[in-house]
Amino acid sequence: MTGLISDLSILRYTPAGIPAVEFKLMHESTQNEAGAERQVACEVCCIALGDPAVALSTRMDGCRLKVKGFLAARNMRYRSSLVLHVTDYGE
Amino acid sequence: MTGLISDLSILRYTPAGIPAVEFKLMHESTQNEAGAERQVACEVCCIALGDPAVALSTRMDGCRLKVKGFLAARNMRYRSSLVLHVTDYGE
């Protein structure tokens, strides 16, 4: 998924000492659905842990980013509140 | 993404006459992040339009499903409320 970085947090460390950074990815694209093209936009809450977090923490809001990862619930109580865990990224 | 179907809606038609069905996908998996394996769970709101909708409307809650598609905001006001638009599916 691609988008522009927004609300980039400062680099923090989890209780286990793992670097972590959070940000939003402002995504816009054209997608094909039911035989028609449609404009798509969404704001995806992202978190990166470990090496990706250290690297991404140097970015600026407004930077374009392509990310790969997996969706997970923000917490076990609100399983439909989704966070994209970024495991790989590129320009 | 794979998961179990939940809250499958009845088949409806959009004002433009396109078949549509909504459901939740109860996802659980093991993912690798920052060099460690972790258990992941989330509930993804899904919508299918067109032929996929007609086919998926015959499924039952609790069925296992593998889906492909794109993330979009539920509406332009709440851009962080995400819906997975299913464009392809399998067992």
Backbone of each chain as ProteinMPNN parsed JSONL, in Angstrom:
{"seq_chain_A": "MTGLISDLSILRYTPAGIPAVEFKLMHESTQNEAGAERQVACEVCCIALGDPAVALSTRMDGCRLKVKGFLAARNMRYRSSLVLHVTDYGE", "coords_chain_A": {"N_chain_A": [[0.853, -1.191, 0.0], [0.479, 2.248, -0.761], [1.176, 5.674, 0.205], [0.94, 8.933, 1.837], [2.948, 9.978, 4.522], [1.717, 10.806, 7.765], [1.292, 12.526, 10.925], [3.578, 11.445, 12.218], [5.076, 9.703, 14.834], [7.38, 10.295, 17.602], [10.407, 8.375, 17.943], [10.092, 5.612, 20.01], [10.621, 3.254, 22.762], [9.705, -0.083, 23.368], [8.608, -1.801, 26.399], [10.217, -4.044, 26.26], [12.393, -3.072, 25.079], [12.371, -2.67, 22.351], [12.617, -0.77, 19.395], [10.089, 1.529, 18.361], [7.705, 3.044, 16.186], [4.97, 5.155, 15.303], [2.525, 6.056, 12.837], [0.339, 7.71, 10.468], [-0.934, 6.597, 7.351], [-1.768, 8.218, 4.546], [-3.757, 7.253, 2.199], [-4.425, 7.174, -1.289], [-5.973, 6.062, -4.249], [-6.75, 4.561, -7.487], [-9.097, 2.107, -8.069], [-10.262, -1.06, -9.329], [-13.517, -2.257, -9.416], [-16.23, -4.44, -9.481], [-16.343, -4.181, -12.253], [-16.012, -1.485, -12.722], [-14.102, 1.567, -12.518], [-12.932, 3.147, -9.563], [-12.412, 5.881, -7.308], [-10.361, 5.701, -4.517], [-9.88, 6.318, -1.069], [-8.212, 6.427, 2.033], [-7.282, 6.395, 5.505], [-4.736, 4.979, 7.117], [-3.824, 3.593, 10.124], [-0.574, 3.047, 11.217], [2.09, 0.996, 12.462], [5.505, 0.525, 13.201], [8.058, -1.732, 14.076], [11.261, -2.437, 15.584], [14.079, -2.573, 13.303], [12.824, -1.333, 10.969], [11.406, 0.666, 12.293], [13.352, 2.387, 13.366], [14.517, 3.367, 11.016], [12.297, 4.559, 9.713], [11.661, 6.533, 11.476], [13.124, 8.699, 10.868], [11.93, 9.931, 8.801], [9.77, 12.435, 7.223], [6.642, 14.066, 7.857], [4.335, 13.922, 5.177], [5.976, 12.703, 3.388], [6.204, 10.363, 0.659], [5.392, 6.926, 0.769], [5.824, 3.423, 0.409], [4.397, 0.573, 1.728], [4.6, -2.667, 3.281], [3.06, -5.315, 5.091], [1.182, -6.541, 7.921], [-2.25, -6.749, 8.971], [-3.586, -5.989, 12.131], [-5.492, -6.12, 15.197], [-5.941, -3.107, 17.081], [-6.161, -3.416, 19.816], [-7.116, -6.176, 21.987], [-9.648, -5.73, 22.833], [-10.951, -4.074, 21.107], [-11.376, -5.33, 18.364], [-11.949, -4.604, 15.799], [-10.726, -2.276, 15.28], [-8.257, -1.33, 13.328], [-4.746, -1.806, 12.797], [-1.969, -1.314, 10.74], [0.767, -3.283, 10.664], [3.927, -2.519, 9.866], [6.227, -4.252, 8.024], [7.959, -4.131, 5.957], [9.28, -1.663, 3.679], [9.327, 0.968, 1.209], [10.182, 3.328, -1.403]], "CA_chain_A": [[0.0, 0.0, 0.0], [1.273, 3.49, -0.812], [0.492, 6.843, 0.739], [1.761, 9.99, 2.42], [3.074, 9.856, 5.98], [1.118, 11.878, 8.568], [1.277, 12.262, 12.365], [4.685, 10.555, 12.576], [5.424, 9.85, 16.262], [8.816, 10.188, 17.87], [10.839, 6.998, 18.174], [10.045, 5.214, 21.425], [11.056, 1.878, 22.943], [8.744, -0.88, 24.133], [9.205, -2.298, 27.654], [11.234, -5.063, 25.933], [13.537, -2.387, 24.476], [12.292, -2.711, 20.881], [12.239, 0.54, 18.846], [8.735, 1.544, 17.77], [7.216, 4.352, 15.719], [3.619, 5.081, 14.753], [2.176, 7.131, 11.907], [-0.809, 7.415, 9.61], [-0.638, 6.597, 5.925], [-2.897, 8.796, 3.817], [-3.743, 6.491, 0.936], [-5.389, 7.481, -2.351], [-5.65, 5.295, -5.462], [-7.874, 4.175, -8.342], [-9.233, 0.663, -8.001], [-11.295, -1.634, -10.192], [-14.454, -3.04, -8.608], [-17.497, -4.738, -10.177], [-16.278, -3.718, -13.638], [-15.9, -0.02, -12.85], [-12.992, 2.173, -11.781], [-13.423, 4.055, -8.515], [-11.383, 6.551, -6.517], [-10.346, 5.171, -3.147], [-9.038, 7.066, -0.129], [-8.376, 6.031, 3.432], [-6.232, 6.778, 6.443], [-4.416, 3.716, 7.778], [-2.919, 3.703, 11.272], [0.54, 2.129, 11.028], [3.137, 0.909, 13.476], [6.69, -0.228, 12.78], [8.869, -2.141, 15.232], [12.594, -2.902, 15.214], [14.867, -1.781, 12.342], [11.995, -0.409, 10.182], [11.0, 1.818, 13.114], [14.491, 3.321, 13.438], [14.67, 4.006, 9.697], [11.136, 5.401, 9.388], [11.559, 7.659, 12.42], [13.854, 9.858, 10.313], [11.139, 10.508, 7.718], [8.999, 13.638, 7.545], [5.236, 14.061, 7.433], [4.193, 14.352, 3.779], [6.796, 11.842, 2.525], [5.485, 9.239, 0.044], [5.952, 5.669, 1.281], [5.151, 2.167, 0.04], [4.597, -0.301, 2.878], [4.086, -4.04, 3.323], [2.968, -5.758, 6.479], [-0.029, -7.303, 8.224], [-3.261, -6.049, 9.756], [-3.876, -6.554, 13.445], [-6.348, -5.261, 16.008], [-5.181, -2.189, 17.941], [-6.088, -4.193, 21.064], [-8.01, -7.332, 21.948], [-11.019, -5.328, 23.156], [-11.564, -3.47, 19.895], [-10.734, -6.107, 17.305], [-12.195, -4.055, 14.452], [-9.882, -1.084, 15.119], [-7.13, -1.997, 12.663], [-3.437, -1.164, 12.665], [-1.107, -2.01, 9.787], [2.126, -3.485, 11.177], [4.802, -2.395, 8.702], [7.405, -5.125, 8.122], [8.866, -3.757, 4.873], [8.843, -0.383, 3.127], [10.144, 1.472, 0.097], [9.724, 4.665, -1.861]], "C_chain_A": [[0.891, 1.243, 0.0], [0.481, 4.636, -0.189], [1.483, 7.862, 1.253], [1.766, 9.819, 3.938], [2.403, 11.064, 6.646], [1.217, 11.477, 10.043], [2.366, 11.272, 12.784], [5.074, 10.78, 14.04], [6.941, 9.909, 16.414], [9.14, 8.716, 18.11], [10.767, 6.707, 19.67], [10.538, 3.769, 21.516], [10.028, 1.137, 23.786], [9.413, -1.327, 25.437], [10.302, -3.339, 27.404], [12.425, -4.432, 25.205], [13.534, -2.383, 22.964], [11.873, -1.327, 20.369], [10.857, 0.479, 18.197], [8.401, 2.962, 17.324], [5.835, 4.157, 15.113], [3.385, 6.252, 13.818], [0.886, 6.746, 11.192], [-0.345, 7.457, 8.167], [-1.894, 7.076, 5.201], [-2.872, 8.189, 2.416], [-4.806, 6.998, -0.029], [-4.998, 6.667, -3.581], [-6.923, 5.1, -6.293], [-7.938, 2.662, -8.347], [-10.358, 0.214, -8.936], [-12.216, -2.514, -9.344], [-15.767, -3.194, -9.37], [-17.506, -4.098, -11.561], [-16.181, -2.214, -13.808], [-14.698, 0.48, -12.059], [-13.57, 3.106, -10.727], [-12.233, 4.654, -7.782], [-11.502, 6.05, -5.075], [-9.447, 6.051, -2.289], [-9.258, 6.483, 1.257], [-7.143, 6.432, 4.225], [-5.927, 5.54, 7.271], [-3.439, 3.981, 8.924], [-1.843, 2.629, 11.114], [1.45, 2.132, 12.247], [4.294, 0.117, 12.878], [7.503, -0.524, 14.032], [10.245, -2.569, 14.729], [13.278, -1.989, 14.205], [13.99, -0.851, 11.497], [11.599, 0.843, 10.981], [12.117, 2.857, 13.159], [14.629, 4.082, 12.119], [13.52, 4.976, 9.422], [11.035, 6.619, 10.294], [12.271, 8.902, 11.892], [13.058, 10.52, 9.18], [10.387, 11.746, 8.19], [7.538, 13.407, 7.156], [5.178, 14.571, 5.993], [5.042, 13.53, 2.825], [5.929, 10.74, 1.921], [6.189, 7.948, 0.462], [5.133, 4.494, 0.746], [5.429, 1.185, 1.163], [4.005, -1.685, 2.619], [3.992, -4.445, 4.789], [1.72, -6.594, 6.697], [-0.97, -6.466, 9.088], [-3.447, -6.764, 11.087], [-4.81, -5.605, 14.182], [-5.475, -4.362, 16.872], [-5.057, -2.822, 19.325], [-7.197, -5.244, 21.053], [-9.465, -6.946, 22.248], [-11.724, -4.772, 21.919], [-10.944, -4.115, 18.662], [-10.956, -5.53, 15.909], [-11.446, -2.742, 14.242], [-8.523, -1.574, 14.628], [-5.865, -1.142, 12.643], [-2.632, -1.993, 11.671], [0.3, -2.089, 10.377], [3.046, -3.536, 9.952], [6.041, -3.269, 8.901], [8.402, -4.835, 7.002], [8.363, -2.457, 4.264], [9.768, 0.006, 1.973], [9.585, 2.812, -0.341], [8.432, 4.55, -2.64]], "O_chain_A": [[1.92, 1.284, 0.673], [-0.742, 4.565, -0.075], [2.697, 7.693, 1.131], [0.734, 9.552, 4.554], [2.503, 12.191, 6.161], [1.228, 10.295, 10.387], [2.124, 10.376, 13.593], [5.365, 11.906, 14.442], [7.686, 9.614, 15.48], [8.262, 7.918, 18.437], [11.307, 7.451, 20.489], [10.833, 3.135, 20.502], [9.541, 1.657, 24.79], [10.634, -1.244, 25.571], [11.205, -3.505, 28.224], [13.342, -5.129, 24.77], [14.565, -2.126, 22.342], [10.888, -0.766, 20.849], [10.507, -0.515, 17.559], [8.756, 3.942, 17.979], [5.557, 3.131, 14.491], [3.977, 7.318, 13.987], [0.409, 5.616, 11.295], [0.525, 8.248, 7.803], [-2.939, 6.426, 5.24], [-2.065, 8.572, 1.569], [-5.951, 7.224, 0.362], [-3.818, 6.589, -3.92], [-8.024, 5.431, -5.853], [-6.932, 2.002, -8.604], [-11.259, 0.977, -9.282], [-11.75, -3.408, -8.638], [-16.343, -2.215, -9.844], [-18.516, -3.547, -11.999], [-16.259, -1.715, -14.931], [-14.321, -0.115, -11.049], [-14.574, 3.777, -10.966], [-11.184, 4.023, -7.649], [-12.59, 5.987, -4.503], [-8.38, 6.478, -2.731], [-10.372, 6.092, 1.605], [-6.101, 6.764, 3.661], [-6.77, 5.095, 8.05], [-2.357, 4.53, 8.712], [-2.15, 1.455, 10.904], [1.565, 3.128, 12.962], [4.083, -0.845, 12.14], [7.623, 0.312, 14.927], [10.384, -3.011, 13.589], [13.086, -0.773, 14.238], [14.352, 0.311, 11.312], [11.472, 1.933, 10.423], [11.869, 4.053, 13.01], [14.834, 5.296, 12.114], [13.748, 6.09, 8.952], [10.408, 7.617, 9.939], [12.062, 10.01, 12.387], [13.47, 11.557, 8.66], [10.363, 12.068, 9.378], [7.244, 12.643, 6.237], [5.871, 15.52, 5.63], [4.878, 13.619, 1.609], [5.023, 10.233, 2.581], [7.418, 7.883, 0.503], [3.908, 4.569, 0.645], [6.589, 0.979, 1.52], [3.055, -1.85, 1.854], [4.761, -3.967, 5.624], [1.25, -7.273, 5.784], [-0.536, -5.59, 9.837], [-3.463, -7.993, 11.15], [-4.91, -4.428, 13.836], [-4.415, -4.774, 17.342], [-3.991, -2.779, 19.94], [-8.099, -5.203, 20.216], [-10.391, -7.705, 21.966], [-12.921, -4.972, 21.717], [-10.093, -3.521, 17.999], [-10.266, -5.896, 14.957], [-11.513, -2.154, 13.163], [-7.741, -2.149, 15.386], [-5.919, 0.079, 12.492], [-2.613, -3.221, 11.747], [0.95, -1.061, 10.567], [2.967, -4.445, 9.125], [6.813, -3.054, 9.835], [9.56, -5.243, 7.083], [7.168, -2.168, 4.315], [10.846, -0.562, 1.799], [8.655, 3.353, 0.257], [7.897, 5.558, -3.102]]}, "seq_chain_B": "MTGLISDLSILRYTPAGIPAVEFKLMHESTQNEAGAERQVACEVCCIALGDPAVALSTRMDGCRLKVKGFLAARNMRYRSSLVLHVTDYGE", "coords_chain_B": {"N_chain_B": [[-5.85, -12.279, 2.661], [-6.937, -14.378, 5.256], [-9.769, -15.897, 6.956], [-12.621, -16.377, 9.199], [-15.989, -16.195, 8.204], [-18.331, -13.804, 9.429], [-21.424, -12.367, 10.658], [-22.73, -12.161, 8.138], [-24.355, -10.31, 5.681], [-27.663, -10.009, 4.164], [-28.118, -10.391, 0.612], [-28.058, -7.415, -1.155], [-29.047, -4.64, -3.309], [-27.34, -1.997, -4.922], [-28.24, 1.502, -5.471], [-27.579, 1.706, -8.15], [-28.107, -0.74, -9.026], [-26.289, -2.771, -8.548], [-25.205, -5.863, -7.238], [-24.629, -6.386, -3.745], [-22.871, -7.353, -0.808], [-22.239, -7.59, 2.688], [-19.894, -8.385, 5.271], [-18.131, -9.659, 8.184], [-14.695, -10.472, 8.619], [-13.159, -12.746, 10.527], [-10.087, -12.739, 11.538], [-7.202, -14.671, 12.237], [-3.781, -15.232, 12.88], [-0.263, -16.219, 12.677], [2.438, -14.069, 12.83], [5.534, -12.639, 11.672], [7.562, -10.328, 13.284], [9.888, -7.793, 13.867], [11.848, -9.726, 14.322], [10.612, -11.625, 15.898], [8.065, -14.095, 16.516], [4.54, -13.562, 16.472], [1.205, -13.759, 17.762], [-1.609, -12.885, 15.908], [-4.672, -11.165, 15.698], [-7.711, -10.042, 14.297], [-10.665, -8.216, 13.326], [-12.128, -7.77, 10.378], [-13.991, -5.517, 8.549], [-15.817, -6.242, 5.701], [-16.733, -5.771, 2.253], [-18.41, -6.859, -0.633], [-18.891, -6.462, -4.101], [-20.945, -6.797, -7.049], [-20.326, -9.752, -9.078], [-18.738, -11.293, -7.14], [-20.205, -10.689, -4.855], [-22.718, -11.899, -5.222], [-21.968, -14.59, -5.274], [-20.735, -14.899, -2.731], [-22.843, -14.419, -1.071], [-24.151, -16.736, -0.658], [-22.785, -18.11, 1.188], [-22.08, -19.328, 4.591], [-22.154, -18.048, 7.941], [-19.153, -18.549, 9.751], [-17.833, -19.993, 7.858], [-14.658, -20.713, 6.347], [-12.577, -18.416, 4.639], [-10.618, -17.053, 2.008], [-9.489, -13.943, 1.08], [-8.99, -11.323, -1.358], [-8.284, -7.924, -2.12], [-8.955, -4.408, -1.749], [-8.241, -1.758, 0.579], [-10.464, 0.676, 1.834], [-11.884, 3.808, 2.94], [-14.715, 3.729, 5.133], [-16.482, 5.827, 4.888], [-16.227, 9.211, 3.584], [-16.092, 10.892, 5.694], [-15.166, 9.578, 7.919], [-12.294, 8.632, 7.58], [-10.54, 6.855, 8.69], [-11.889, 4.652, 9.376], [-11.926, 1.542, 8.327], [-12.705, -0.449, 5.441], [-12.568, -3.541, 3.862], [-12.586, -4.037, 0.537], [-13.679, -6.66, -1.253], [-12.311, -8.21, -3.983], [-11.559, -10.578, -5.021], [-11.724, -14.08, -4.186], [-11.344, -17.118, -2.283], [-10.982, -20.578, -1.15]], "CA_chain_B": [[-6.114, -12.44, 4.073], [-7.892, -15.467, 5.502], [-10.515, -15.764, 8.207], [-13.965, -16.975, 9.252], [-17.059, -15.226, 7.923], [-19.261, -13.506, 10.522], [-22.356, -11.257, 10.385], [-22.971, -12.053, 6.694], [-25.634, -9.633, 5.42], [-28.393, -10.55, 3.007], [-27.727, -9.752, -0.644], [-28.864, -6.229, -1.482], [-28.628, -4.03, -4.579], [-27.098, -0.567, -4.789], [-29.139, 2.281, -6.343], [-27.215, 1.476, -9.565], [-28.498, -2.11, -9.379], [-25.145, -3.68, -8.406], [-25.347, -6.706, -6.046], [-23.654, -6.062, -2.679], [-23.032, -8.077, 0.452], [-21.233, -7.198, 3.683], [-19.637, -9.375, 6.324], [-16.871, -9.463, 8.903], [-13.761, -11.587, 8.503], [-12.474, -12.935, 11.815], [-8.763, -13.205, 11.108], [-6.179, -15.028, 13.238], [-2.604, -15.822, 12.214], [1.032, -15.985, 13.322], [3.208, -13.191, 11.958], [6.894, -12.371, 12.125], [7.765, -8.877, 13.41], [11.08, -7.429, 14.652], [12.59, -10.931, 14.667], [9.877, -12.53, 16.801], [6.73, -14.496, 16.046], [3.483, -13.082, 17.366], [-0.156, -14.128, 17.382], [-2.345, -11.705, 15.428], [-6.112, -11.381, 15.505], [-8.483, -8.826, 14.049], [-11.988, -8.353, 12.73], [-12.072, -6.839, 9.252], [-15.26, -5.294, 7.864], [-15.634, -6.488, 4.28], [-17.872, -5.617, 1.35], [-18.183, -7.385, -1.985], [-19.864, -5.918, -5.06], [-20.959, -7.517, -8.314], [-20.362, -11.228, -9.052], [-18.314, -11.848, -5.85], [-21.274, -10.523, -3.854], [-23.734, -12.942, -5.449], [-21.394, -15.888, -4.859], [-20.477, -14.94, -1.28], [-24.104, -14.327, -0.311], [-24.663, -18.1, -0.393], [-21.968, -18.721, 2.246], [-22.647, -19.321, 5.94], [-21.265, -17.588, 9.011], [-18.289, -19.627, 10.252], [-17.063, -20.55, 6.738], [-13.314, -20.154, 6.17], [-12.514, -17.721, 3.355], [-9.402, -16.299, 1.696], [-9.954, -12.829, 0.257], [-8.077, -10.308, -1.897], [-9.03, -6.725, -2.463], [-8.294, -3.148, -1.388], [-8.797, -1.057, 1.729], [-11.016, 1.997, 1.58], [-12.599, 4.35, 4.09], [-16.152, 3.415, 5.113], [-17.02, 7.017, 4.222], [-15.22, 10.269, 3.49], [-15.991, 11.634, 6.947], [-14.343, 8.784, 8.863], [-11.34, 8.007, 6.674], [-9.733, 5.807, 9.338], [-12.747, 3.475, 9.56], [-11.539, 0.851, 7.094], [-13.484, -1.564, 4.905], [-11.843, -4.289, 2.829], [-13.408, -4.325, -0.639], [-13.234, -7.969, -1.737], [-12.405, -8.319, -5.438], [-11.33, -11.982, -5.367], [-11.821, -14.883, -2.964], [-11.106, -18.561, -2.472], [-11.131, -21.302, 0.137]], "C_chain_B": [[-7.138, -13.569, 4.239], [-8.638, -15.232, 6.809], [-11.845, -16.484, 8.12], [-14.987, -15.871, 9.024], [-17.924, -15.049, 9.174], [-20.184, -12.374, 10.082], [-22.57, -11.057, 8.879], [-24.342, -11.399, 6.455], [-26.4, -10.368, 4.325], [-27.912, -9.799, 1.766], [-28.65, -8.557, -0.895], [-28.354, -5.665, -2.812], [-28.444, -2.532, -4.368], [-28.103, 0.175, -5.675], [-28.851, 2.055, -7.831], [-27.502, 0.028, -9.977], [-27.372, -3.117, -9.26], [-25.321, -4.521, -7.131], [-24.271, -6.364, -5.014], [-23.937, -6.926, -1.453], [-21.914, -7.652, 1.402], [-21.074, -8.314, 4.705], [-18.384, -8.968, 7.082], [-16.01, -10.698, 8.696], [-12.971, -11.651, 9.799], [-11.122, -13.585, 11.497], [-7.89, -13.558, 12.306], [-4.996, -15.634, 12.501], [-1.374, -15.6, 13.083], [1.869, -15.164, 12.364], [4.595, -12.983, 12.561], [7.124, -10.865, 12.149], [8.947, -8.624, 14.333], [11.762, -8.683, 15.175], [11.882, -11.875, 15.608], [8.541, -12.905, 16.179], [5.7, -13.97, 17.016], [2.135, -13.547, 16.836], [-0.922, -12.844, 17.023], [-3.817, -12.079, 15.292], [-6.746, -10.041, 15.184], [-9.784, -9.183, 13.344], [-12.061, -7.317, 11.619], [-13.459, -6.731, 8.619], [-15.014, -5.417, 6.366], [-16.919, -6.16, 3.513], [-17.472, -6.212, 0.003], [-19.282, -6.823, -2.884], [-19.825, -6.764, -6.333], [-20.977, -9.026, -8.144], [-19.872, -11.808, -7.72], [-19.42, -11.756, -4.792], [-22.316, -11.63, -3.985], [-23.213, -14.288, -4.942], [-21.248, -15.964, -3.344], [-21.768, -14.908, -0.465], [-24.664, -15.704, 0.03], [-23.875, -18.783, 0.732], [-22.681, -18.651, 3.6], [-21.645, -18.673, 6.893], [-20.441, -18.785, 9.497], [-17.47, -20.281, 9.149], [-15.681, -19.914, 6.699], [-13.216, -19.576, 4.758], [-11.164, -17.025, 3.215], [-9.818, -15.189, 0.757], [-8.79, -11.965, -0.212], [-8.908, -9.073, -2.208], [-8.25, -5.476, -2.097], [-9.012, -2.511, -0.192], [-9.328, 0.298, 1.293], [-11.688, 2.49, 2.852], [-14.074, 3.989, 3.973], [-16.904, 4.595, 4.498], [-16.006, 8.143, 4.346], [-15.07, 11.034, 4.811], [-15.078, 10.898, 7.934], [-13.333, 7.963, 8.062], [-10.522, 6.896, 7.333], [-10.579, 4.579, 9.669], [-12.665, 2.667, 8.259], [-12.496, -0.293, 6.725], [-12.631, -2.228, 3.826], [-12.817, -4.605, 1.694], [-12.843, -5.6, -1.276], [-13.417, -8.035, -3.254], [-12.133, -9.754, -5.908], [-11.365, -12.794, -4.083], [-11.569, -16.343, -3.321], [-11.24, -19.233, -1.123], [-9.92, -21.048, 1.019]], "O_chain_B": [[-8.081, -13.689, 3.457], [-8.192, -14.463, 7.662], [-12.163, -17.117, 7.114], [-14.876, -14.771, 9.565], [-18.212, -16.012, 9.885], [-19.814, -11.535, 9.262], [-22.59, -9.924, 8.398], [-25.359, -11.874, 6.96], [-25.854, -11.238, 3.646], [-27.365, -8.701, 1.869], [-29.873, -8.685, -0.851], [-27.365, -6.144, -3.365], [-29.266, -1.876, -3.729], [-28.746, -0.436, -6.529], [-29.741, 2.19, -8.671], [-27.198, -0.389, -11.095], [-27.472, -4.214, -9.809], [-25.558, -3.966, -6.058], [-23.129, -6.084, -5.377], [-25.089, -7.19, -1.111], [-20.79, -7.387, 0.977], [-22.0, -9.082, 4.964], [-17.666, -8.053, 6.678], [-16.513, -11.818, 8.608], [-12.215, -10.738, 10.129], [-11.024, -14.783, 11.23], [-7.85, -12.813, 13.285], [-5.176, -16.455, 11.601], [-1.426, -14.893, 14.089], [1.999, -15.528, 11.195], [4.806, -13.126, 13.765], [6.906, -10.192, 11.142], [9.011, -9.162, 15.438], [12.205, -8.72, 16.323], [12.487, -12.838, 16.079], [7.959, -12.136, 15.415], [5.932, -13.926, 18.224], [1.945, -13.708, 15.631], [-0.877, -11.854, 17.753], [-4.157, -13.168, 14.83], [-6.356, -9.017, 15.744], [-9.967, -10.292, 12.843], [-12.055, -6.116, 11.889], [-14.035, -7.736, 8.201], [-14.114, -4.776, 5.823], [-18.026, -6.257, 4.042], [-16.329, -6.077, -0.435], [-20.442, -6.723, -2.486], [-18.802, -7.369, -6.655], [-21.563, -9.539, -7.191], [-20.504, -12.726, -7.197], [-19.55, -12.635, -3.941], [-22.741, -12.222, -2.993], [-23.928, -15.029, -4.268], [-21.596, -16.976, -2.737], [-21.785, -15.32, 0.695], [-25.536, -15.835, 0.889], [-24.228, -19.875, 1.178], [-23.726, -18.016, 3.742], [-20.436, -18.743, 6.676], [-20.962, -19.891, 9.637], [-16.532, -21.029, 9.426], [-15.533, -18.725, 6.98], [-13.711, -20.171, 3.801], [-10.633, -16.478, 4.181], [-10.443, -15.458, -0.269], [-7.75, -11.883, 0.442], [-10.094, -9.172, -2.522], [-7.019, -5.48, -2.129], [-10.211, -2.699, 0.014], [-8.71, 0.984, 0.479], [-12.021, 1.7, 3.735], [-14.626, 3.942, 2.874], [-17.827, 4.415, 3.704], [-15.048, 8.049, 5.113], [-14.077, 11.726, 5.033], [-14.322, 11.518, 8.682], [-13.497, 6.755, 7.889], [-9.889, 6.093, 6.647], [-10.063, 3.584, 10.178], [-13.242, 3.04, 7.237], [-13.015, -0.997, 7.591], [-12.046, -1.55, 2.981], [-13.768, -5.363, 1.885], [-11.713, -5.63, -1.764], [-14.537, -7.93, -3.755], [-12.437, -10.106, -7.047], [-11.071, -12.271, -3.008], [-11.581, -16.738, -4.487], [-11.553, -18.608, -0.111], [-9.851, -21.563, 2.135]]}, "name": "protein", "num_of_chains": 2, "seq": "MTGLISDLSILRYTPAGIPAVEFKLMHESTQNEAGAERQVACEVCCIALGDPAVALSTRMDGCRLKVKGFLAARNMRYRSSLVLHVTDYGEMTGLISDLSILRYTPAGIPAVEFKLMHESTQNEAGAERQVACEVCCIALGDPAVALSTRMDGCRLKVKGFLAARNMRYRSSLVLHVTDYGE"}
